[in-house]
Amino acid sequence: MDDLDYPIAHFKLMTRVAEWLKDRPFQLLEHTYSYRSMGSWWIRLRYRGKHFRIVFEGRDGDLTLDMSYQPVPDLLSFKLPRSEWRTIGRSTIKSSQSEEYILACLVSLLTDIDRLRQSA
């Protein structure tokens, strides 16, 4: 793979994630991707009035589902208090694993969100 193939693969994966979210009660709020951080990325979601983020840490291959314990205010208020996040789910992904596997891990975390949320 050359340097441009990695971000292309990432955005293809994010398109599939967005398509999966479309028919479910999630609202995609934010997305960040960093090629320089070994392909790390995160997305922030709203689900049943709560804020969650999914973080992929590229160096170690950790995929985590975090739940916010601070309401995230409207961006127009210009006050962005720091949110407190607690990890409620985790998967580990090896660099050799496919986009299909990453998507399956992500879907598994989101499918279990109610159970994970209650046990946190």
Buried (B, 14 or more C-beta within 10 A) or exposed (E): EEEEEBEEBBEEBBEBBEEBBEEEEBEBBEBEBEBEEBBBBBBBBBBEEEBBBBBBBBEEBBBBBBBBEEEBEEEEEEEEEEBEBEBBBBBEBEEEEEEEEBBEBBBEBBEBBEEBBEEE
